[in-house]
Amino acid sequence: MTEASKDAVDAIIDQWHAVRPDLETTPMAVFGRIYRIARTVGDAVERAYAPYGISRGEFDVVATLRRSGAPYTLSPRQLSATLMLTTGGMTGRLDKLEKAGLLFRTPDPHDRRGLRVTITDRGLALIDEAVAAGLEVQRAALKGLGEEEVAVLGGLLRKLTADVQGA
């Protein structure tokens, strides 16, 4: 690798090698880059959602309802479990999204203590546009890779995710 092809993660690894040559830094090379990619692309996706008046977290709620299929209704508990969010955090997001007219809450007809959350027509139209905008950002981030490379990377990350989550 030439000096010109080195990135910020390489510089960090070189610094560690200078002060701790005994360390095997391969994991740092992988996860340092994953973190940087996630932060950079995540920030760009957040900016893509901004014109729609939603944050990434709010996108996730409305998108989860959309992905659930018609009638686009889930319980707050189902949403919290899918998004790995506390019930308090979910309540705040639901309040904001309901105020914006993107979803509404109704009593659960099968559980008088429960609620159902349903996407509105406005929310449905918004999420369909926002998801396309976010995907365009992600597609642009992958432009330097070929189709086969993207498939291989996706497969490797799937395997890594399973290994890490199973640990």
Residue pairs with C-beta under 8 A, 6 or more apart in sequence:
1 10
6 14
7 33
8 36
9 28
9 29
9 32
9 33
9 36
10 29
12 28
12 32
13 25
13 28
13 29
13 32
16 23
16 25
16 28
17 23
17 25
37 141
40 141
41 137
41 138
41 141
42 56
44 137
44 141
45 56
45 134
45 137
45 138
46 55
46 56
47 137
48 130
48 133
48 134
48 136
48 137
49 55
49 56
49 58
49 59
49 130
49 133
49 134
51 133
52 59
52 126
52 129
52 130
52 133
53 100
53 126
54 62
54 97
54 100
54 102
54 126
54 130
57 85
57 93
58 93
58 96
58 97
58 102
59 127
59 130
59 131
59 134
60 83
61 79
61 83
61 90
61 93
61 94
61 97
61 103
62 97
62 102
62 103
62 119
62 123
62 126
62 127
62 130
63 127
63 130
63 131
64 74
64 79
64 82
64 83
65 72
65 73
65 74
65 79
65 103
65 117
65 118
65 119
65 123
65 127
66 72
66 119
66 123
66 124
66 127
66 128
66 131
68 74
71 118
72 118
72 119
72 124
73 116
73 117
73 118
73 119
74 82
74 116
74 117
75 108
75 114
75 115
75 116
75 117
76 87
76 90
76 91
76 94
76 105
76 115
76 117
77 87
77 114
79 85
79 90
79 94
79 117
80 86
80 87
80 89
80 90
83 90
85 93
94 103
94 105
94 117
97 103
97 123
98 104
98 105
101 120
101 122
101 123
102 119
102 120
102 122
102 123
102 126
102 127
103 117
103 118
103 119
103 120
103 123
104 117
104 118
104 120
105 115
105 116
105 117
105 118
106 115
106 116
106 118
107 114
107 115
107 116
108 114
108 115
108 116
109 116
119 127
142 150
145 153
